[in-house]
Amino acid sequence: MKTARTAPKVSAAEALKLLEQAWAYYTPEPVQPVSDREPELFEYANAA
């Protein structure tokens, strides 16, 4: 019994064209700055 499917054959030029179209819609998520300081005790209490 064979259950594996093969992907349709696409030329390299067509694959690059599709990749460029998909990349045009990509927007990276903003990077949150990492804080190196230790939170104060009252900040722990306010968070709870």
KADAZI-V187587 format. One line per field, one symbol per residue. ss: DSSP state (a for helix, b for strand, c for the rest). A space follows every 50 residues. Layout:
ss->???
//
This chain:
ss->cccccccccccaaaaaaaaaaaaaccccccccccccccccaaaaaaac
//
